[in-house]
Amino acid sequence: MDKKITVVISAFPACGKSYTYKNFNGKPYTMLDSDSSKYSWIYENGIKTDKRNPNFIEDYIAHIKENIGKVDVIFV
């Protein structure tokens, strides 16, 4: 199976990324709303701590790269 061509869209907060994902994902394009806050903090036993993730940039970029070719659009 060929990989999809993925468009990565980076936009400031409140520009409609989550709205577009929630209302148009799969119609007809597959989308991923990649929230960076999931990678900004350290989680212990699934609970967010008040400690910043020292590997935030690497972890977030790796997440984006892992999904290129899997969906049509990634919002970051």
ROKE-600165 format. One record per residue (C-alpha): residue number from 1; z, x, y. Coordinates in steps of 0.2 Angstrom, whole numbers. Each point is the difference from the previous one (the first is absolute). Layout:
BEGIN
donu pos->NUM; zz->Z; xx->X; yy->Y
...
***
This chain:
BEGIN
donu pos->1; zz->0; xx->0; yy->0
donu pos->2; zz->-5; xx->7; yy->17
donu pos->3; zz->14; xx->2; yy->13
donu pos->4; zz->-1; xx->-12; yy->15
donu pos->5; zz->-3; xx->6; yy->18
donu pos->6; zz->16; xx->-1; yy->9
donu pos->7; zz->2; xx->-2; yy->18
donu pos->8; zz->17; xx->6; yy->7
donu pos->9; zz->5; xx->-10; yy->16
donu pos->10; zz->14; xx->8; yy->11
donu pos->11; zz->7; xx->-11; yy->14
donu pos->12; zz->15; xx->-2; yy->10
donu pos->13; zz->13; xx->-13; yy->-5
donu pos->14; zz->-4; xx->-18; yy->5
donu pos->15; zz->-19; xx->2; yy->-1
donu pos->16; zz->-2; xx->-12; yy->-15
donu pos->17; zz->1; xx->12; yy->-15
donu pos->18; zz->12; xx->-10; yy->-10
donu pos->19; zz->-7; xx->-17; yy->6
donu pos->20; zz->-17; xx->5; yy->-6
donu pos->21; zz->7; xx->6; yy->-17
donu pos->22; zz->10; xx->-16; yy->-2
donu pos->23; zz->-14; xx->-12; yy->5
donu pos->24; zz->-16; xx->9; yy->-6
donu pos->25; zz->4; xx->11; yy->-15
donu pos->26; zz->-13; xx->-3; yy->-13
donu pos->27; zz->-11; xx->-11; yy->11
donu pos->28; zz->-11; xx->10; yy->-4
donu pos->29; zz->7; xx->17; yy->2
donu pos->30; zz->15; xx->7; yy->-8
donu pos->31; zz->13; xx->7; yy->11
donu pos->32; zz->17; xx->10; yy->1
donu pos->33; zz->12; xx->-1; yy->14
donu pos->34; zz->8; xx->17; yy->-2
donu pos->35; zz->17; xx->-1; yy->10
donu pos->36; zz->6; xx->17; yy->4
donu pos->37; zz->18; xx->-5; yy->1
donu pos->38; zz->1; xx->-1; yy->-19
donu pos->39; zz->-3; xx->19; yy->1
donu pos->40; zz->11; xx->4; yy->15
donu pos->41; zz->17; xx->-2; yy->-8
donu pos->42; zz->8; xx->6; yy->-16
donu pos->43; zz->4; xx->-14; yy->-13
donu pos->44; zz->14; xx->2; yy->-12
donu pos->45; zz->0; xx->-13; yy->-15
donu pos->46; zz->-13; xx->-10; yy->10
donu pos->47; zz->11; xx->-1; yy->15
donu pos->48; zz->-5; xx->7; yy->17
donu pos->49; zz->12; xx->13; yy->7
donu pos->50; zz->2; xx->6; yy->17
donu pos->51; zz->-8; xx->17; yy->-5
donu pos->52; zz->-17; xx->5; yy->6
donu pos->53; zz->-13; xx->5; yy->-14
donu pos->54; zz->-3; xx->19; yy->4
donu pos->55; zz->-17; xx->-2; yy->-10
donu pos->56; zz->-5; xx->-16; yy->10
donu pos->57; zz->-17; xx->7; yy->5
donu pos->58; zz->-5; xx->7; yy->-17
donu pos->59; zz->6; xx->-16; yy->-9
donu pos->60; zz->-9; xx->-12; yy->12
donu pos->61; zz->-16; xx->10; yy->0
donu pos->62; zz->1; xx->1; yy->-20
donu pos->63; zz->2; xx->-19; yy->-1
donu pos->64; zz->-16; xx->-2; yy->11
donu pos->65; zz->-10; xx->12; yy->-9
donu pos->66; zz->5; xx->-8; yy->-17
donu pos->67; zz->-7; xx->-16; yy->6
donu pos->68; zz->-16; xx->6; yy->7
donu pos->69; zz->-14; xx->-7; yy->-12
donu pos->70; zz->11; xx->-14; yy->-6
donu pos->71; zz->-1; xx->-12; yy->14
donu pos->72; zz->-13; xx->-3; yy->14
donu pos->73; zz->12; xx->1; yy->15
donu pos->74; zz->17; xx->9; yy->2
donu pos->75; zz->10; xx->-4; yy->16
donu pos->76; zz->11; xx->14; yy->6
***
